[in-house]
């Protein structure tokens, strides 16, 4: 087989694999009780993973965020939570406020 045919075969196999699982999920979705114990457990695990990853980003960041000071990250997180709740649980407002505070604090520290 030449290279273009192999690429098309790879794209086709990837599409079949992706849509087969989606189709399987659609077939099973009507038979699963979303109020059951299993889904409550899945929800708890998902929230725990998000909380753990968020905490890790704040306490032990990597990359560019690691150059910022812990106090700045904590303050930005607090402002983000305040903005989130003050704007009636608006995620965009919370994230924007937290990012703006972190950027402003970084510029203020660089100016010192």
C-alpha positions in Angstrom: 0.0 0.0 0.0 1.2 3.5 -0.7 1.3 6.2 2.0 -2.0 8.0 1.1 -3.9 4.8 1.2 -2.5 3.9 4.6 -3.4 7.3 5.9 -7.0 7.0 4.7 -7.2 3.5 6.3 -5.9 5.0 9.6 -8.5 7.8 9.4 -11.3 5.3 8.6 -10.2 3.0 11.5 -10.1 5.9 13.9 -13.5 7.1 12.9 -15.0 3.6 13.2 -13.5 3.2 16.7 -14.7 6.6 17.8 -18.3 6.3 16.5 -18.7 2.7 17.5 -18.2 3.6 21.2 -20.5 6.6 20.8 -23.2 4.4 19.2 -22.8 1.9 22.0 -23.3 4.7 24.5 -26.4 5.8 22.8 -27.8 2.3 22.8 -27.2 1.9 26.5 -28.2 5.5 27.6 -31.9 4.6 27.7 -31.3 1.7 30.0 -29.1 3.3 32.7 -30.6 4.9 35.8 -28.9 8.3 36.2 -30.2 8.6 39.8 -28.6 5.4 40.9 -25.7 4.8 43.2 -23.2 4.3 40.4 -23.8 7.7 38.9 -23.6 9.4 42.3 -20.3 7.7 42.8 -19.1 8.8 39.3 -20.1 12.3 40.1 -18.2 12.3 43.4 -15.1 10.9 41.7 -15.3 13.6 39.0 -15.6 16.4 41.6 -12.7 14.9 43.6 -10.5 14.8 40.5 -11.3 18.4 39.6 -10.6 19.5 43.2 -7.4 17.6 43.3 -6.2 19.0 39.9 -7.1 22.5 40.9 -5.3 22.3 44.2 -2.3 20.9 42.4 -2.3 23.8 40.0 -2.4 26.3 42.9 0.1 24.6 45.3 2.5 22.8 42.9 2.2 24.5 39.5 4.3 23.7 36.5 5.4 25.8 33.5 4.8 29.5 33.4 2.5 29.4 36.4 5.4 28.1 38.6 7.1 31.5 38.2 4.3 33.2 40.2 4.2 33.5 44.0 1.9 31.2 46.0 0.3 34.1 47.7 -0.6 35.6 44.3 -2.2 32.3 43.2 -4.1 32.0 46.4 -5.4 35.6 46.2 -6.4 35.1 42.5 -8.2 32.0 43.5 -10.1 33.8 46.3 -11.1 36.6 44.0 -12.2 34.1 41.3 -14.5 32.4 43.8 -15.9 35.7 45.0 -16.6 36.9 41.5 -18.1 33.5 40.6 -20.6 33.7 43.4 -21.2 37.5 43.1 -22.1 37.1 39.5 -24.7 34.4 40.2 -22.4 31.4 39.5 -21.1 32.8 36.2 -18.0 30.7 35.3 -16.7 33.2 32.8 -16.8 36.0 35.4 -14.9 33.9 37.9 -12.2 32.7 35.6 -11.8 36.2 34.1 -11.5 37.9 37.5 -9.0 35.3 38.8 -6.9 35.6 35.6 -7.0 39.4 35.7 -5.9 39.4 39.4 -3.0 37.0 38.7 -1.8 39.0 35.7 -2.1 42.3 37.6 -0.2 40.9 40.6 2.5 39.5 38.3 3.0 42.8 36.6 3.0 44.6 40.0 5.7 42.3 41.3 7.8 42.7 38.1 7.6 46.5 38.5 9.1 46.4 42.0 
